[in-house]
Amino acid sequence: MTSLATRSVTAGYGDRVALRDADLELRSGELVAVVGPNGAGKSTLIRVLAGLLRPRSGAVSLDGIDLRGLDRGQIARRIAVVPQVFDTLFPFSVREVVGLGRTARLGILGRASAADRAAVARAMRELDLDSLGTRPIDALSGGERQRALLAMALAQESDVLLLDEPTAHLDPAHQLATLDLLRRLAAERGLVVVAVLHDLNLASALASRVVVVAGGRVVSDGPPARIVNEELVRSVFGARLAVLPGDPPFVLPRVGGR
Ligand code: ADP
């Protein structure tokens, strides 16, 4: 059982505060969708949860241990992050990129063990990458690249998986396949999975919990059927959206004053 929690976390950049007073407890088995408008503070929340951005005040803890007490390697063995952008200066092959996920686990000689190779092979299979293994990462489509990054994170075999817009470049079939995989990783392997998502319908259909971030604050948190309602969606995303209640609820645009 893993738990990742923030207690009264405020964080930002320079003199800009991007996240205020965030209190969240994220547990094994959950697929948590973080939703909210652009600039709301979602990526900042992911960075803080990953230990990549230090809170200005408050604390983040993993199984009750303050992240400030853990070094980078200890954090990387427990928490994997799939960033929105990933730039390499070197044209690594897809298999090499997925292998980077094992870096925090390599022995002192940096040699890949049988366990490392098995984790890389499994992650590539799960993301449908077997036919792309030798292709340079910078010669892939946006969607293929996104799957390779997700495989890199899976190969890490962490307890927590944090993803910043993992479906942004995927076609509808791969969006669904990816979220289904994330849901299974949470339900079957007991991972804590937190994903920033923009599609409220995919989030409602597949996440077990929706965390709404707006204006740097967590404004709502709970199961989709309760959280994704017309009042909330219109107050956070604007009046041009409507919601058909249900489980899952369904968000649709209002067009031409209808
Ligand atoms: P979201 O992911 O919801 O779009 P972010 O967490 O990226 O929002 O950004 C929240 C706020 O912090 C925004 O006002 C954004 O301009 C600002 N911000 C994000 N990253 C940086 C940065 N590296 N330096 C300065 N300001 C930043």
Residues whose N, C-alpha, C, O or C-beta is under 5 A from the ligand:
A	BS01	ADP	Y13 A18 P37 N38 G39 A40 G41 K42 S43 T44
